Each structure stands twice: as C-alpha cells, then as structure tokens.
C-alpha cells in the first residue's frame, strides 16, 4: 500500500463528521471553533469549572492518526 492510500484509509476511518475536511497530505489541522457553537460552549464550560479565566478562543486539534487513542 502506498503512502497516499494509507493516508486516505486513515482519514476515512478516523475523521468524525464534526471535523473540518482534511486532505490526504494534511496530518494535523487546527480548527477555530465559533464562539456561538455548542462545541465552544462545552469546552469553555469544562475549563471554567476548574479555572477562573475568560475563554475567548478555542481551537480543535484534528489528527486522524491519534483520534480515539486516548
């Protein structure tokens, strides 16, 4: 299997629908979350449970090679 086929296989099985689309030549993508999105609110709320901070920006790290490994 060549590297392009391997990358396409990984992307097709390890890329949730909520992720921004990624091309076969992209291993990692930083996606800026919209402040009005449910995902932003969820992350902000979890952070604010333990820290007294104002969360104004959240980025999602998209890496299909480590997705689901935690």
C-alpha positions in Angstrom: 0.0 0.0 0.0 1.5 3.4 -1.0 1.5 6.3 1.5 -1.4 8.1 -0.3 -3.6 5.1 0.0 -2.7 4.7 3.7 -3.5 8.3 4.5 -6.8 8.1 2.7 -7.6 4.9 4.6 -6.8 6.6 7.9 -8.9 9.7 7.0 -11.9 7.7 6.0 -12.0 5.7 9.3 -10.7 8.3 11.8 -12.4 11.6 10.9 -15.6 12.5 12.8 -18.3 14.3 10.9 -17.8 17.4 13.2 -14.3 17.9 11.9 -13.3 20.2 9.1 -12.4 18.3 6.0 -8.8 17.3 5.6 -6.8 16.5 2.5 -4.6 13.4 2.2 -1.5 15.5 2.6 -2.6 17.0 5.9 -1.7 15.2 9.1 -2.8 17.8 11.6 -5.3 20.6 11.3 -6.2 23.3 13.8 -9.8 24.3 13.6 -11.0 27.5 15.1 -14.3 27.0 17.0 -17.1 29.6 16.6 -17.9 31.3 19.8 -21.6 30.6 19.4 -21.2 26.9 18.7 -22.2 24.1 21.1 -18.7 22.7 20.9 -17.1 26.0 22.0 -19.6 26.3 24.9 -18.9 22.8 26.1 -15.1 23.3 26.1 -15.4 26.8 27.7 -17.7 25.4 30.5 -15.3 22.5 31.2 -12.3 24.9 31.5 -14.2 27.3 33.7 -15.1 24.5 36.2 -11.5 24.5 37.4 -10.0 27.8 36.3 -11.2 31.4 36.7 -10.5 32.6 33.2 -12.3 34.2 30.3 -12.2 31.9 27.4 -12.3 33.9 24.2 -10.8 31.4 21.7 -10.7 27.6 21.3 -9.0 25.6 18.6 -9.7 21.9 18.0 -6.6 19.8 17.1 -7.6 17.4 14.3 -5.2 14.4 13.9 -6.7 11.3 12.5 -3.6 9.3 13.5 -4.2 9.8 17.2 -8.1 10.2 17.1 -9.7 7.7 19.6 -6.3 6.7 21.1 -6.8 8.4 24.5 
